[in-house]
Amino acid sequence: MTTDRDSALDRLLLEAEVERFLSAEAELLDERRFDDWLALLHDDIHYWMPIARNVRFNQPEREYTREGAEANWFDEGKDTLKKRVLQIQGGDHWAEEPRSRTTHMVANVRVEKVEGSDITVKSRFVVAGFRLEHDFDLFIGKRVDVLRREGGVLKVLRRTIYLDQSVLLSRNLTTFF
């Protein structure tokens, strides 16, 4: 018989596992271990980042562009993400020569729901990127991830990235979030 205490403990263990997973993912990106990062992504990943808009207070549904109906910063699958990684690793990507140094911070990780092998997770992030002497980019926002457990291993099935800024001041958008 499962008690409330057992259920609470299971929830805490799951949240700790998810938080470790997301922290390890951030470290892979900061260390430019992009092939290892790609291995954390499910083959059917949907990696989506809508564009934020400044809207009237009574129109919150318009704050971010709609998936499949409007322009987005990213709307990618695993093949496109692999191509982006290959381009960065190839040394001929003008926006990454010299390569950026990044720091990814993930915080406020919360498991929202568990449905079968899918775990919906909300978190906040800060990504700082530095390149050349004066190029500095700062991205702050929220993420909603769906992680899928396959064979005991977590993979990112879906990532929705909500940047807080409505205008990107970065000269390029080569960063992974």
VEXDREN-2710 file (C-alpha; in Angstrom, 1 decimal):
% VEXDREN-2710
k/r/px/py/pz
1/MET/0.0/0.0/0.0
2/THR/1.4/3.4/-1.0
3/THR/1.1/6.1/1.6
4/ASP/1.1/9.9/1.1
5/ARG/4.6/9.9/2.5
6/ASP/5.8/7.4/-0.1
7/SER/4.1/9.4/-2.9
8/ALA/5.8/12.7/-1.6
9/LEU/9.1/10.9/-1.5
10/ASP/8.7/9.6/-5.0
11/ARG/7.9/13.1/-6.2
12/LEU/11.0/14.6/-4.5
13/LEU/13.2/11.9/-6.0
14/LEU/11.8/12.6/-9.5
15/GLU/12.3/16.3/-9.1
16/ALA/15.9/15.8/-8.0
17/GLU/16.5/13.5/-11.0
18/VAL/15.0/16.0/-13.4
19/GLU/17.0/18.9/-11.9
20/ARG/20.2/16.9/-12.2
21/PHE/19.3/16.0/-15.8
22/LEU/18.7/19.7/-16.7
23/SER/21.9/20.8/-14.9
24/ALA/24.0/18.2/-16.7
25/GLU/22.4/19.3/-20.0
26/ALA/23.4/22.9/-19.3
27/GLU/27.0/21.8/-18.5
28/LEU/27.2/19.9/-21.8
29/LEU/26.2/23.1/-23.7
30/ASP/28.7/25.3/-21.8
31/GLU/31.5/22.8/-22.5
32/ARG/30.5/22.7/-26.2
33/ARG/29.9/19.0/-26.0
34/PHE/27.1/19.3/-28.6
35/ASP/27.2/15.6/-29.8
36/ASP/26.6/14.5/-26.2
37/TRP/23.8/17.2/-25.9
38/LEU/22.1/15.9/-29.0
39/ALA/22.1/12.4/-27.5
40/LEU/19.9/13.8/-24.7
41/LEU/17.2/14.8/-27.3
42/HIS/14.5/12.4/-28.3
43/ASP/14.5/11.6/-32.1
44/ASP/11.0/13.2/-32.3
45/ILE/12.0/16.4/-30.4
46/HIS/10.1/19.6/-31.1
47/TYR/12.3/22.5/-30.2
48/TRP/10.2/25.7/-30.3
49/MET/10.7/29.3/-29.3
50/PRO/7.9/31.8/-30.1
51/ILE/8.5/35.5/-30.4
52/ALA/7.4/37.6/-27.5
53/ARG/5.2/40.7/-28.2
54/ASN/4.3/43.7/-26.1
55/VAL/0.5/43.5/-26.0
56/ARG/-2.3/45.3/-24.2
57/PHE/-3.1/44.0/-20.7
58/ASN/-6.4/42.5/-21.8
59/GLN/-4.8/40.4/-24.6
60/PRO/-2.5/38.0/-22.8
61/GLU/-3.2/35.2/-25.4
62/ARG/-1.3/37.4/-28.0
63/GLU/1.9/37.8/-25.9
64/TYR/3.7/35.0/-27.7
65/THR/3.4/34.0/-31.4
66/ARG/1.3/30.9/-32.1
67/GLU/2.9/27.6/-33.0
68/GLY/2.3/26.7/-36.6
69/ALA/0.5/29.9/-37.4
70/GLU/3.0/32.7/-36.9
71/ALA/6.8/33.3/-37.1
72/ASN/9.0/31.9/-34.3
73/TRP/12.6/32.2/-33.4
74/PHE/12.9/28.4/-33.5
75/ASP/10.7/25.7/-34.7
76/GLU/13.0/22.7/-35.2
77/GLY/13.3/19.0/-35.0
78/LYS/16.3/16.8/-34.4
79/ASP/17.6/16.9/-38.0
80/THR/17.7/20.7/-38.0
81/LEU/19.4/20.8/-34.6
82/LYS/22.0/18.3/-35.8
83/LYS/22.7/20.6/-38.8
84/ARG/23.1/23.6/-36.6
85/VAL/25.6/21.6/-34.4
86/LEU/27.5/20.5/-37.5
87/GLN/27.7/24.1/-38.7
88/ILE/29.1/25.3/-35.4
89/GLN/31.5/22.4/-35.1
90/GLY/32.7/22.9/-38.7
91/GLY/34.6/26.1/-37.9
92/ASP/33.1/28.1/-40.8
93/HIS/30.1/29.6/-39.0
94/TRP/30.9/33.3/-39.1
95/ALA/28.7/34.0/-36.0
96/GLU/30.7/31.5/-34.0
97/GLU/34.3/32.4/-35.0
98/PRO/35.7/32.7/-32.5
99/ARG/33.4/30.5/-30.5
100/SER/31.2/31.9/-27.9
101/ARG/31.7/31.1/-24.2
102/THR/28.4/30.5/-22.5
103/THR/27.0/29.9/-19.1
104/HIS/23.6/28.3/-18.8
105/MET/21.8/28.5/-15.5
106/VAL/18.6/26.5/-14.9
107/ALA/16.4/27.3/-11.8
108/ASN/13.0/26.9/-10.3
109/VAL/12.7/23.4/-11.7
110/ARG/9.2/22.0/-11.0
111/VAL/7.6/18.8/-12.2
112/GLU/4.1/19.8/-13.3
113/LYS/2.7/16.4/-14.3
114/VAL/3.6/12.9/-15.1
115/GLU/1.6/11.0/-17.7
116/GLY/2.9/7.5/-18.4
117/SER/6.6/7.9/-19.4
118/ASP/6.2/11.7/-20.1
119/ILE/7.2/14.2/-17.5
120/THR/6.2/17.9/-18.0
121/VAL/8.7/20.2/-16.3
122/LYS/8.6/24.0/-15.9
123/SER/11.8/26.0/-15.2
124/ARG/13.5/29.4/-15.5
125/PHE/16.8/30.0/-17.3
126/VAL/19.5/32.6/-17.7
127/VAL/22.0/32.1/-20.6
128/ALA/24.9/34.5/-20.9
129/GLY/27.1/34.4/-24.0
130/PHE/30.4/36.1/-24.5
131/ARG/32.4/36.5/-27.8
132/LEU/35.2/38.7/-28.8
133/GLU/36.1/41.6/-26.6
134/HIS/32.7/43.3/-26.5
135/ASP/30.0/40.9/-27.5
136/PHE/27.8/40.0/-24.6
137/ASP/24.3/38.4/-24.9
138/LEU/21.9/37.8/-22.1
139/PHE/18.8/35.6/-22.5
140/ILE/16.3/35.2/-19.7
141/GLY/13.1/33.3/-19.7
142/LYS/11.0/30.3/-19.0
143/ARG/10.9/26.8/-20.4
144/VAL/8.3/24.1/-20.6
145/ASP/9.9/20.7/-21.3
146/VAL/8.4/17.3/-21.8
147/LEU/10.9/14.7/-20.9
148/ARG/10.3/11.1/-21.9
149/ARG/11.7/8.1/-20.1
150/GLU/12.8/5.4/-22.5
151/GLY/14.7/2.4/-21.1
152/GLY/15.3/4.2/-17.9
153/VAL/16.9/7.2/-19.6
154/LEU/15.4/10.7/-19.8
155/LYS/15.2/12.4/-23.2
156/VAL/13.9/15.8/-24.1
157/LEU/10.8/15.2/-26.3
158/ARG/9.6/18.8/-26.4
159/ARG/11.1/22.1/-25.4
160/THR/9.1/25.4/-25.5
161/ILE/11.3/28.4/-24.8
162/TYR/9.7/31.7/-23.7
163/LEU/12.2/34.6/-23.8
164/ASP/11.2/37.5/-21.6
165/GLN/12.6/40.1/-24.1
166/SER/10.5/41.1/-27.1
167/VAL/13.4/42.5/-29.0
168/LEU/16.6/40.5/-29.3
169/LEU/19.7/42.7/-29.0
170/SER/22.0/39.8/-29.9
171/ARG/23.8/39.9/-33.2
172/ASN/23.1/36.3/-33.8
173/LEU/21.0/33.5/-32.4
174/THR/23.3/30.5/-32.4
175/THR/22.8/29.7/-28.7
176/PHE/20.9/26.5/-27.6
177/PHE/18.5/27.0/-24.6
END
